[in-house]
């Protein structure tokens, strides 16, 4: 409800545009570091508490932020919102994947991504309706109350899904840079780079305004249509993962996203621009559903939480560095962010082939990455995953 106007909230509290950018960078960096800690806690204490208690923290943080008198204390309190969601990150997809049989992974993640997509469409619309009535502070308070209600529902309904063997094996952060985990890390970093230069980054809106000449209202319309297609694509993506396997869907959907962004960027007619946006949104959602499942099947259960946290931290930091680099290159070549996205998607596609042919199934431990195991014909998995917030 409030996220589209977050920069304006900070500006109303006295922050300059540079201070807004610095605040976002600070939140992102802190959240990246807490992903690894969340993975450790997930393996040590279980999936349920790692998902449950940060939800209460998120509700308290966003409610407190509503009462901050200036941007500096707002940034300090709001960082707790990011920390709470970062802690949950490694667990969100894991608890879904572990709660259903492997053959149901695609359907489960498709349904979850569909509900998230509905929220992405409905949230800003509801916020736009409520904003004149309750103002920005009211939107933050409503979010805080919703988070607390969500936490109560999780406390009542959630059950522990962590396997009894999880957390029993030694794991260090450096393990993700060797053997099989290094290939999984490369795939994750590449996927984050594709998202940060396309659907999650600022470059689509900038290009639509500068090169295509679209107004803000037209950009919002195209984004809303794309979000609706993303939500509808989730259920189809779940079926695709169940039929063709997570590795195939994840790699081809990401490659499709990188290619469709390049084609979209070359369009100038409104109908072609809209068609390109819909194609990008569908490819994005297929990749998201497959990426959620990829994280479950690509990592051994004995280190899953810690490995997800470490990979998420490394991927987020890499993406945080890539965005300003892409912005710098864009000043010299208008299509630079999208060319970078296409090239990175191709790298990820090759890395996935290496994973399938040389490191097919999760190895027994973090140092057993060279073991070759036959790949099941029907698998599903999860992505380095988008930030599913509380």
C-alpha positions, 0 to 999 in steps of 0.5 A, spaced: 500 500 500 505 504 501 511 502 497 510 506 491 510 512 495 516 511 500 521 515 496 515 521 497 514 519 504 522 520 506 522 527 502 516 529 506 520 528 512 525 532 509 530 527 506 533 530 499 533 525 493 540 523 495 539 521 502 533 517 499 537 513 495 542 512 501 537 510 505 535 505 500 542 502 499 543 502 507 537 498 508 538 493 502 546 492 505 543 491 512 538 486 509 543 482 505 547 481 511 541 478 515 539 473 510 545 469 512 543 470 519 536 468 518 539 461 514 543 459 520 537 460 525 532 457 520 537 450 521 538 451 528 531 453 531 527 451 526 523 454 520 517 456 524 520 460 529 524 464 524 518 465 520 514 467 525 517 472 530 520 476 525 513 478 522 511 481 529 518 485 529 516 487 522 509 489 524 512 493 530 517 496 526 512 499 520 507 501 526 513 505 529 515 508 523 509 512 522 510 516 528 517 518 526 518 526 526 523 526 521 527 522 516 533 520 520 529 516 525 524 513 520 530 510 516 533 507 523 526 504 525 525 502 518 531 498 517 528 493 522 522 492 517 528 490 512 531 486 517 525 482 519 524 480 512 531 478 510 531 473 516 525 470 513 527 470 506 531 463 506 525 460 510 519 463 506 520 458 500 523 452 504 517 451 509 513 451 502 517 446 499 518 442 505 511 442 506 509 438 500 511 432 496 516 433 491 511 432 485 507 438 488 512 443 488 510 447 482 503 447 484 505 449 491 509 455 489 505 457 483 499 458 488 503 462 493 506 466 487 499 467 484 497 470 491 503 474 492 501 477 485 494 479 487 497 483 493 502 486 488 496 488 484 491 490 489 495 493 494 497 499 490 490 500 488 488 500 495 493 504 498 491 509 492 484 509 495 485 510 502 491 515 502 486 521 501 482 518 507 488 516 512 494 519 509 501 516 509 501 515 516 495 511 516 497 506 510 503 504 515 499 503 521 494 499 517 500 495 514 503 494 522 496 491 524 496 487 518 503 484 520 501 482 527 494 479 524 499 475 520 503 473 525 498 471 529 495 466 524 502 464 523 503 462 530 496 458 530 496 455 523 504 454 521 507 447 523 515 445 523 517 442 516 525 442 518 527 435 517 530 432 523 537 432 520 537 439 518 543 443 521 547 437 523 552 438 518 558 443 519 557 449 514 561 455 513 560 461 508 566 460 504 563 453 502 558 457 497 564 458 493 567 451 492 564 445 488 557 444 486 555 450 491 559 455 487 555 453 481 548 454 485 551 461 487 553 463 480 546 461 478 543 465 483 547 471 482 546 471 475 538 471 476 539 477 481 543 481 476 537 479 471 532 482 476 535 488 478 536 490 471 529 489 469 523 488 473 526 490 480 530 495 477 529 503 475 531 502 468 524 500 465 521 506 467 526 510 465 527 507 458 519 508 458 519 515 459 526 517 456 526 513 450 519 511 449 516 518 451 510 515 455 507 519 461 507 517 468 500 514 468 501 510 462 507 507 465 503 505 471 497 502 466 503 498 463 505 496 470 499 494 472 497 490 466 504 486 467 502 485 474 496 482 472 499 477 467 504 475 472 499 473 477 495 469 472 502 466 469 503 463 476 498 457 476 501 456 469 508 456 471 507 451 477 504 446 472 510 447 467 515 446 473 511 440 474 511 437 467 518 439 465 522 440 471 525 446 475 531 446 472 529 447 465 523 452 466 528 456 470 533 457 465 529 458 459 524 463 463 530 467 465 533 467 458 526 469 455 526 474 460 533 477 458 531 476 451 524 479 451 526 485 455 531 487 449 525 486 444 521 491 448 526 496 449 526 497 441 519 498 441 516 505 440 508 503 438 504 503 444 501 496 442 508 493 441 510 496 448 504 493 451 505 486 448 512 487 450 511 488 457 506 482 458 511 478 455 516 480 460 511 479 466 509 472 464 517 470 463 518 474 470 513 470 473 515 463 470 522 464 472 520 466 479 516 460 481 521 456 478 526 459 482 522 458 489 522 451 487 530 451 485 532 453 492 529 447 495 531 441 490 538 444 489 541 444 496 541 438 501 536 439 507 542 438 512 545 445 510 539 448 506 537 454 511 545 456 512 546 455 504 540 459 502 542 465 507 549 465 504 547 465 497 542 470 498 547 475 502 552 474 496 547 475 491 543 481 494 550 484 495 552 483 487 545 486 485 546 492 489 553 493 486 550 492 479 545 497 479 549 503 479 554 500 474 548 499 470 546 506 471 553 509 469 553 505 463 546 507 461 549 514 461 553 512 455 549 507 452 541 507 452 540 499 452 546 498 456 542 495 462 538 491 458 544 488 454 547 486 461 540 483 463 541 479 456 548 477 457 547 475 464 541 471 463 545 467 457 551 466 463 545 463 467 543 458 462 550 455 461 551 455 468 544 451 469 547 446 464 553 445 468 549 444 474 545 439 470 550 435 467 556 435 472 552 436 479 545 434 477 543 432 484 544 435 491 551 433 494 551 430 501 555 436 504 558 443 502 564 440 500 562 434 496 560 438 490 563 434 485 559 428 486 555 426 479 548 423 481 543 422 476 538 427 475 530 425 476 526 426 470 521 430 474 524 435 479 522 442 482 526 447 485 526 454 488 530 461 486 534 465 489 528 468 490 524 475 490 524 478 497 517 475 499 516 480 505 512 479 511 
